[in-house]
Amino acid sequence: MEVAEDIVIVGGGVAGLATSLGLHRLGIRSIVLEASDNLRSAGHGLMTFTNAWRALDALGIGDLLRQHHKKLQGNVTNSAISGLQTSELSFKAKGKCGDHEVRCLKRKLLLEALAKDLPTGTIRYSSKVVCIEESGFFKLLHLADGTILKTKVLVGCDGVNSLVANWLGFKKPAFTGRYAIRGCIDFKRSHGFEPKFLQFFGKGIRSGTIPIDDTTVYFFITWTPSTREEELERDPAKVKQLILSKLGKVPDEVRAIIESSELDGFISLPLRYRHPWELLWGNISKGNVCVAGDALHPLTPDMAQGGCSALEDGVVLARCLGEALLKEPTGETKEKGEEEKDEYERIAMGLKKYARERAWRSIELISASYIAGIIQESQGKMMTFLRDNALVGFLAGFLLKLADFDCGKLIIC
């Protein structure tokens, strides 16, 4: 069965839902195909810096999310080798785009907020795309259940293993050799943690805690295993034991959070990234197809910009598509084939504009995150010394520098 849809977004994560909501705010209908049978809430917590809040405000859900998440006052870094504090950065500093705002969101609440204002039926669950075909000025999407969708615009927000990115010619993201573990602890009472982003740097490991609200704390661990340790990654009990042995000198309350975490939280996720030079000569967009979010710029979590940049993508992409689709017709009477060609060309130009806006921003985020990860998890004596005594303040400051960015509003010129 073939069904026609104007705009199809593959992937119901942050980027996909943000793009769909942005289009909806402009009065443009889209559908979101999500392979799972419900909203994907994996990841637990999501750091949102100033740039993300500008995007959330543009989408109209910023104030709703502020009600449930504590504003963070600053970033504190510590050496897990010496046990000493190495830097402290206030988030009250003012940037070129205004005051900074940093919070840690529950990923589930963010996705629910993005989905809540979408028209009923926008998100279609259990809808896995298995093949993409060209058909004139349209794309045909073959779903696993046999359905065929014919669409004028195809947006890939389908993550690091993106089918759409592969169709555009991108290679699979590269493995960094590092892994991540993330989780949340609900204390059911006041947890007593200050509203600060705490980080601990050791030998080959970085860990941290971030309060989400008065009772919930998000924790993360990124680590570089040795060849022998890589063999343990599929056994959560052994991974937990290994991580606890590698944490180093961290406060008892931080160690207690990790000790009390359930074993199902100790699934090691490989950290992958796209080589930044691929975005220089690759196709972020091609005709009426483009990618956003992790499908475009998978990056390591070391600058905490993965979710933030996905929200930026959604706003910019919705605005560029809106400019293309809402453009006033010339008034000339055209045959159907000419009208389809004209619309296709406008869509292609809109997506090219989006690609130009996001290419260098994506390259900057990928590069900064990758380099920061190498420095933060260094095991060499010289780099460890430089990190804890000279570079740590620079890295902390770079968090705010990357976040001092405004993706703009949903206004059609």
C-alpha positions as CSV (number, residue, x, y, z in Angstrom):
1,M,0.0,0.0,0.0
2,E,1.4,3.4,-1.0
3,V,0.6,6.5,1.2
4,A,1.5,10.1,0.3
5,E,2.9,12.4,3.0
6,D,4.5,15.8,2.4
7,I,7.2,15.6,5.1
8,V,8.5,12.4,6.7
9,I,10.9,12.5,9.6
10,V,12.7,9.3,10.4
11,G,13.4,9.0,14.1
12,G,11.5,10.1,17.1
13,G,14.4,11.3,19.3
14,V,15.2,14.9,20.3
15,A,16.1,16.1,16.8
16,G,13.2,14.4,15.1
17,L,10.6,15.7,17.5
18,A,12.1,19.2,17.7
19,T,12.0,19.4,13.9
20,S,8.4,18.2,13.7
21,L,7.3,20.6,16.5
22,G,9.1,23.5,14.8
23,L,7.3,22.8,11.6
24,H,4.0,22.5,13.5
25,R,4.6,26.0,15.0
26,L,4.8,27.3,11.5
27,G,1.6,25.6,10.5
28,I,3.3,22.8,8.5
29,R,2.3,19.2,8.9
30,S,4.8,16.3,9.2
31,I,4.9,12.8,10.4
32,V,7.5,11.1,12.5
33,L,8.4,7.5,12.0
34,E,9.7,5.9,15.2
35,A,10.9,2.3,15.0
36,S,10.3,1.5,18.7
37,D,6.8,1.1,20.2
38,N,7.0,4.2,22.4
39,L,9.1,7.3,23.1
40,R,12.8,6.5,23.5
41,S,13.9,7.6,27.0
42,A,17.3,6.0,27.0
43,G,20.0,8.2,28.3
44,H,18.2,9.3,31.5
45,G,19.6,12.8,31.8
46,L,20.5,15.5,29.3
47,M,22.6,18.5,30.0
48,T,21.1,21.6,28.4
49,F,23.1,24.7,28.1
50,T,22.2,28.2,27.0
51,N,22.0,27.4,23.3
52,A,19.5,24.6,24.1
53,W,17.3,26.9,26.1
54,R,17.1,29.4,23.3
55,A,16.0,26.6,21.0
56,L,13.4,25.3,23.6
57,D,12.0,28.8,23.9
58,A,11.8,29.1,20.1
59,L,9.8,25.8,20.2
60,G,7.5,27.2,22.9
61,I,8.3,24.6,25.7
62,G,11.1,26.2,27.6
63,D,9.1,27.5,30.5
64,L,7.3,24.2,31.0
65,L,10.6,22.4,31.4
66,R,12.1,25.0,33.7
67,Q,9.4,24.2,36.2
68,H,10.7,20.7,36.8
69,H,14.5,21.1,36.6
70,K,16.9,22.9,38.9
71,K,19.1,25.7,37.5
72,L,22.8,24.9,37.9
73,Q,25.2,27.5,39.4
74,G,28.5,26.3,38.1
75,N,31.0,23.6,37.1
76,V,33.5,22.1,39.6
77,T,36.3,19.9,38.4
78,N,38.4,17.7,40.7
79,S,41.3,15.3,40.3
80,A,40.4,11.8,41.0
81,I,44.1,11.1,41.4
82,S,44.9,13.7,44.1
83,G,41.4,14.2,45.4
84,L,41.8,18.0,45.1
85,Q,39.6,20.5,43.3
86,T,41.3,21.8,40.2
87,S,38.9,24.4,38.9
88,E,35.5,26.1,39.5
89,L,33.5,28.0,36.9
90,S,30.4,30.0,37.6
91,F,27.5,29.7,35.2
92,K,26.3,33.2,36.2
93,A,28.7,34.7,33.7
94,K,27.2,36.7,30.9
95,G,27.9,35.7,27.3
96,K,27.7,37.7,24.0
97,C,24.1,36.4,23.5
98,G,23.0,37.1,27.1
99,D,22.8,35.4,30.4
100,H,23.8,31.7,30.6
101,E,21.3,29.1,31.7
102,V,22.3,25.5,32.4
103,R,20.1,22.6,33.7
104,C,20.1,18.9,33.5
105,L,16.8,17.6,32.0
106,K,15.2,14.2,32.4
107,R,15.3,13.0,28.8
108,K,11.8,11.4,29.2
109,L,10.3,14.7,30.2
110,L,12.0,16.5,27.3
111,L,10.6,14.0,24.8
112,E,7.2,14.1,26.3
113,A,7.2,17.9,26.2
114,L,8.2,17.9,22.5
115,A,5.6,15.3,21.7
116,K,2.7,16.8,23.7
117,D,2.0,19.7,21.4
118,L,2.2,17.7,18.2
119,P,-1.2,16.8,16.6
120,T,-2.5,13.4,17.3
121,G,-1.1,10.8,14.9
122,T,2.0,12.8,14.1
123,I,4.3,10.1,15.7
124,R,3.8,6.7,14.2
125,Y,5.4,4.0,16.4
126,S,6.7,0.6,15.3
127,S,7.5,2.1,11.9
128,K,10.9,0.9,10.8
129,V,12.2,2.2,7.5
130,V,14.1,-0.6,5.6
131,C,14.7,0.9,2.2
132,I,14.7,4.3,0.4
133,E,13.9,4.7,-3.3
134,E,13.8,7.6,-5.7
135,S,10.7,8.3,-7.7
136,G,10.9,11.5,-9.8
137,F,10.7,14.4,-7.4
138,F,9.6,12.1,-4.5
139,K,11.2,9.6,-2.2
140,L,9.6,6.2,-1.5
141,L,10.1,4.8,2.0
142,H,9.6,1.1,2.4
143,L,8.6,0.1,5.9
144,A,9.1,-3.2,7.6
145,D,5.3,-3.8,7.7
146,G,5.1,-3.5,3.9
147,T,3.8,0.1,3.8
148,I,5.3,2.4,1.2
149,L,5.3,6.2,2.0
150,K,5.7,8.6,-0.8
151,T,7.1,11.9,0.4
152,K,8.2,15.4,-0.9
153,V,10.7,15.8,2.0
154,L,12.7,13.2,3.8
155,V,14.5,14.1,7.1
156,G,16.8,11.6,8.7
157,C,17.0,11.9,12.5
158,D,17.6,8.2,13.0
159,G,20.7,8.3,15.1
160,V,24.3,7.1,14.8
161,N,23.3,4.1,12.6
162,S,21.2,6.3,10.3
163,L,19.8,4.7,7.2
164,V,19.2,8.1,5.7
165,A,22.8,9.2,6.4
166,N,24.0,6.1,4.7
167,W,21.8,6.8,1.7
168,L,23.4,10.3,1.5
169,G,26.8,8.6,1.4
170,F,28.1,9.1,4.9
171,K,30.3,6.4,6.4
172,K,29.4,4.8,9.7
173,P,30.6,6.9,12.7
174,A,34.0,6.0,14.0
175,F,34.6,4.3,17.4
176,T,36.6,6.4,19.8
177,G,37.8,3.4,21.8
178,R,35.8,4.8,24.8
179,Y,32.6,3.8,26.5
180,A,30.0,5.6,28.5
181,I,27.7,4.6,31.4
182,R,24.8,6.8,32.5
183,G,22.0,6.7,35.1
184,C,19.8,8.4,37.5
185,I,19.2,7.9,41.2
186,D,15.9,9.1,42.8
187,F,16.5,9.5,46.5
188,K,12.8,10.0,47.2
189,R,13.9,12.8,49.5
190,S,16.3,15.8,49.4
191,H,19.6,14.5,48.1
192,G,21.7,17.3,49.6
193,F,23.8,17.9,46.5
194,E,24.6,21.5,45.6
195,P,23.2,22.7,42.2
196,K,26.5,22.2,40.5
197,F,28.0,20.1,37.7
198,L,30.7,18.0,39.4
199,Q,33.4,16.3,37.3
200,F,36.2,14.0,38.4
201,F,39.2,13.3,36.1
202,G,41.4,10.2,36.7
203,K,43.6,8.0,34.6
204,G,41.5,6.9,31.7
205,I,38.2,7.7,33.3
206,R,35.9,10.7,33.8
207,S,32.9,10.7,36.1
208,G,30.4,13.2,37.4
209,T,27.1,14.0,39.0
210,I,24.5,16.6,38.2
211,P,21.4,17.3,40.2
212,I,18.2,17.3,38.1
213,D,15.8,18.5,40.8
214,D,15.6,18.3,44.6
215,T,15.4,14.5,44.8
216,T,17.1,13.2,41.6
217,V,20.7,13.1,40.6
218,Y,22.1,12.1,37.2
219,F,25.5,10.4,37.0
220,F,27.8,9.6,34.2
221,I,31.1,7.7,33.6
222,T,33.2,7.7,30.4
223,W,36.2,5.5,30.3
224,T,38.9,4.0,28.1
225,P,39.3,0.3,28.8
226,S,42.5,-1.6,28.2
227,T,42.4,-4.6,25.8
228,R,41.8,-6.9,28.7
229,E,39.0,-4.8,30.2
230,E,37.2,-4.6,26.8
231,E,36.3,-8.2,27.3
232,L,34.3,-7.3,30.4
233,E,32.0,-4.8,28.7
234,R,29.1,-7.2,28.2
235,D,29.0,-8.3,31.8
236,P,27.3,-5.5,33.9
237,A,28.4,-6.9,37.2
238,K,32.0,-7.0,36.2
239,V,31.8,-3.6,34.6
240,K,30.4,-2.1,37.8
241,Q,33.2,-3.7,39.8
242,L,35.8,-2.4,37.4
243,I,34.4,1.1,37.4
244,L,34.3,1.3,41.2
245,S,38.0,0.2,41.3
246,K,38.9,2.9,38.7
247,L,37.0,5.8,40.2
248,G,39.9,7.0,42.3
249,K,39.5,9.7,45.0
250,V,35.9,10.9,44.7
251,P,33.7,11.9,47.6
252,D,31.9,9.2,49.5
253,E,28.4,10.5,48.4
254,V,29.5,10.2,44.7
255,R,30.8,6.7,45.1
256,A,27.6,5.7,47.0
257,I,25.5,6.8,44.0
258,I,27.4,4.5,41.7
259,E,27.4,1.6,44.3
260,S,23.7,1.8,44.8
261,S,22.9,1.9,41.0
262,E,21.2,-1.2,39.6
263,L,23.2,-3.5,37.3
264,D,21.0,-2.8,34.3
265,G,22.5,0.7,34.4
266,F,26.0,-0.6,33.8
267,I,25.6,-1.3,30.1
268,S,28.6,0.1,28.4
269,L,27.7,2.2,25.3
270,P,30.5,2.7,22.8
271,L,31.2,6.4,22.1
272,R,31.2,7.2,18.3
273,Y,31.7,10.3,16.3
274,R,31.7,11.5,12.7
275,H,35.1,12.6,11.3
276,P,34.6,16.4,10.9
277,W,36.1,16.5,7.4
278,E,33.2,14.3,6.2
279,L,31.0,17.3,6.6
280,L,33.2,19.4,4.4
281,W,32.8,17.2,1.3
282,G,29.8,15.0,2.3
283,N,26.1,15.6,1.6
284,I,24.3,17.0,4.6
285,S,21.4,17.5,2.1
286,K,20.8,16.1,-1.3
287,G,17.8,17.3,-3.2
288,N,14.8,16.8,-0.9
289,V,16.7,14.7,1.7
290,C,18.8,15.8,4.7
291,V,19.9,14.6,8.1
292,A,19.9,16.2,11.6
293,G,20.9,15.3,15.2
294,D,23.2,12.2,15.7
295,A,22.5,11.2,12.1
296,L,24.4,14.4,11.1
297,H,26.9,15.0,13.8
298,P,27.4,12.1,16.3
299,L,29.8,13.5,18.8
300,T,31.3,12.4,22.2
301,P,29.6,13.7,25.4
302,D,32.6,15.6,26.7
303,M,31.3,19.1,26.0
304,A,27.7,18.0,26.8
305,Q,26.4,19.3,23.4
306,G,24.7,16.3,21.9
307,G,21.1,17.1,22.9
308,C,21.7,20.9,22.7
309,S,22.9,20.7,19.1
310,A,20.0,18.4,18.1
311,L,17.6,21.1,19.4
312,E,19.4,23.7,17.4
313,D,19.1,21.5,14.3
314,G,15.4,21.2,14.8
315,V,14.8,24.9,14.9
316,V,17.1,25.8,12.0
317,L,15.7,23.0,9.8
318,A,12.1,23.9,10.5
319,R,12.8,27.5,9.7
320,C,14.6,26.7,6.4
321,L,11.9,24.3,5.3
322,G,9.2,26.8,6.3
323,E,10.8,29.4,4.1
324,A,10.8,27.0,1.2
325,L,7.3,25.6,1.6
326,L,5.5,28.8,2.6
327,K,6.9,30.9,-0.2
328,E,4.1,32.7,-2.0
329,P,3.5,31.2,-5.5
330,T,4.2,33.5,-8.5
331,G,0.6,33.4,-9.7
332,E,1.5,31.8,-12.9
333,T,-0.5,28.9,-14.0
334,K,1.7,25.8,-14.4
335,E,1.1,22.2,-15.3
336,K,1.3,19.6,-12.5
337,G,4.8,18.4,-13.5
338,E,6.1,22.0,-13.5
339,E,4.6,22.7,-10.2
340,E,6.2,19.6,-8.7
341,K,9.6,20.6,-10.1
342,D,9.3,24.1,-8.8
343,E,8.4,22.9,-5.3
344,Y,11.2,20.3,-5.4
345,E,13.7,23.0,-6.3
346,R,12.5,25.3,-3.5
347,I,12.8,22.4,-1.0
348,A,16.3,21.6,-2.2
349,M,17.4,25.2,-1.8
350,G,15.8,25.3,1.7
351,L,17.7,22.2,2.7
352,K,20.9,23.5,1.2
353,K,20.5,26.7,3.3
354,Y,20.1,24.5,6.4
355,A,23.2,22.5,5.5
356,R,25.3,25.6,5.1
357,E,24.1,26.9,8.5
358,R,24.8,23.7,10.3
359,A,28.0,22.4,8.7
360,W,30.6,24.6,10.5
361,R,28.7,24.5,13.7
362,S,28.7,20.7,13.6
363,I,32.4,20.6,12.7
364,E,33.2,22.8,15.7
365,L,31.2,20.7,18.1
366,I,32.5,17.4,16.9
367,S,36.1,18.6,17.0
368,A,35.9,20.3,20.4
369,S,34.2,17.3,22.0
370,Y,36.7,14.8,20.6
371,I,39.7,16.8,21.7
372,A,38.3,17.4,25.1
373,G,37.7,13.7,25.6
374,I,41.3,12.8,24.8
375,I,42.5,15.4,27.3
376,Q,40.0,14.6,30.0
377,E,40.7,10.8,29.9
378,S,44.4,10.9,29.4
379,Q,46.5,8.3,31.1
380,G,49.9,9.8,30.3
381,K,51.8,11.5,33.1
382,M,52.6,14.7,31.2
383,M,49.1,15.2,29.8
384,T,47.5,14.4,33.2
385,F,49.7,17.0,34.8
386,L,48.8,19.6,32.1
387,R,45.1,18.7,32.3
388,D,44.9,19.1,36.1
389,N,47.1,22.2,36.4
390,A,46.7,24.2,33.2
391,L,44.1,22.9,30.8
392,V,41.2,22.1,33.1
393,G,40.1,25.7,33.5
394,F,40.3,26.3,29.8
395,L,38.1,23.2,29.2
396,A,35.6,24.3,31.7
397,G,35.4,27.8,30.1
398,F,35.0,26.2,26.7
399,L,31.7,24.6,27.9
400,L,30.2,28.1,28.1
401,K,31.9,29.3,24.9
402,L,30.3,26.5,22.8
403,A,26.9,27.2,24.5
404,D,27.1,31.0,23.7
405,F,25.2,30.5,20.5
406,D,21.7,31.5,19.2
407,C,20.0,29.3,16.6
408,G,17.4,32.0,16.0
409,K,13.6,32.0,16.2
410,L,10.9,30.3,14.1
411,I,10.3,33.4,12.0
412,I,9.9,33.2,8.2
413,C,11.4,36.2,6.4
